[in-house]
Amino acid sequence: MIEREIAKQPVTLKNAKVLLLGMAFKKDVDDLRHSPALKVAELCIEDEIHNISYFDPFIPSVDVHGKILTSRKTLTPAYIKKHDVVVITTDHSSFDIDMIVKNAKVVIDTRNATRDVRGPRKNIVLLGDGK
């Protein structure tokens, strides 16, 4: 899905900027065991997407294929706008989903975290929606 959404934009996979929101296994915990987000990051790197960043208030850093990624301290509209694709991989309670959707070019929602978003939803892609 990430590659498909990047392909719709005037950017190459190599230069695309992907932001993963949440690295933890599940909402509001600091547990990385069996984390789907970690697998997403690994697959991105394997597919030559190298500009990966993440934000998770519970996980300060992770090792992805020998590359140490560090979480942002805060999530701002300006930071979100810098990315080509934002992927909600963990639906932490502290995430301001409306702000994320409003400022992202594309949001891939793997947790149905955007279900209550009011306003335009044209930039939301739900996992498994068949699009």
N, C-alpha and C positions, 0 to 999 in steps of 0.2 A: 504493500500500500504506500509506503514511504517513497519508493522509487517511482511509482505511478504518479504520485502527486508532484514530485520533483520534475518529472518529464513534461508536465503541463506548464511548467514555468521556464523562463529564459535563463536557465542555469544548468550547468552540468552536475552530474553526481559528485564528481571530485570537488567542485566548488560550493555545492549546496550546504546550507547551514541548517542542522536539525537540532531542535531542542526537545529533550525528553523531560516530561514533568512527572517526577516520582521515580525513584529507583527501588524503593522498598517493596517487599513481597505483597503487602496489602496496606490498606488505609491506616494512617496514623501510627505506624510502628517503625522500628529501626532494624528490622530483620531483612537481610538480603537473600536468605536461603530460598531457592526456587523462584527467584525474582524474574518475572517475565520481562521487565525493563532491561535487566542485565543481558538477557538473550537478544533483545531488540538491538541493543548497543553492539553486541558481538556481531550480529548479522549485518548491521550497517557497515562496520569496519571491514568485514569480509567482502562486502559488495562495493568497496572503494569509496564509501561515504566517510570522509575523515574529519569533517567539521561538526563534531557531535559535542553538545554540551548538555548539562542537565541542571535541574533545580529540585532539591529534596531537602526539606528542613530537618529530616531525621537521619539522612545518610550524607556525611560530609565529603567522602571520597570513595571511589571504587576503582578496582583494577579490571580493565577490559582488555584481554589479550596482551597483557604486559604494558598497557598504556594507562596511566593514572589520570582519572577524570576527577575534577573537584566541583562540588556543587556551588552554584552562585549563592551569595548570602541573602540577596533579596530578588524578587521578581518584579520588574517594572515594565510598564507599557513600552518604553523605548527599547528595552532588551528583547522583548518578544518580537517587536517589529523588525529586528535585525535578522530574524530567522526565516527560512523559506518554508519550513514545516515544523509545527509544534505537535508533539505526540503526548497525549495524556495516557501515561502508563500506570499510574497509581492515582487514585482519586482522594488525595489528602483533604481533610476538612478545611485546612487553612488556605487552599487554593481559591482565588477569586476567579471563578470560571467565567463570569460575564466579562471581566476585564481581559482575560486571556483571549476569549473569542473575539472581542471587539478589536483587539490589536494584532492578532495573528493573520498571516496571509491564508494559511490553511491549518486547521486543527484536525488531527486524526484522534478520535476519541475511542479508546479501547475499553473504557469502563462505564460508558453511558453517563459520564459526569456532566455532559452538556444538556441533559434532558430538560432541565428547567430554565434554560437560557431564553430570555425574552429578547425580541428584536431579531435582526437579520441572522439567519443560520446558514447562508449559502456557502460559507467557508468551512463548515463542519462536515467531516466524513466519519461515519460510524463504522467501526469494525464489524464486518459481516453483513453490511447493508446491501451487498450485491452491486454496488456502483463500480 
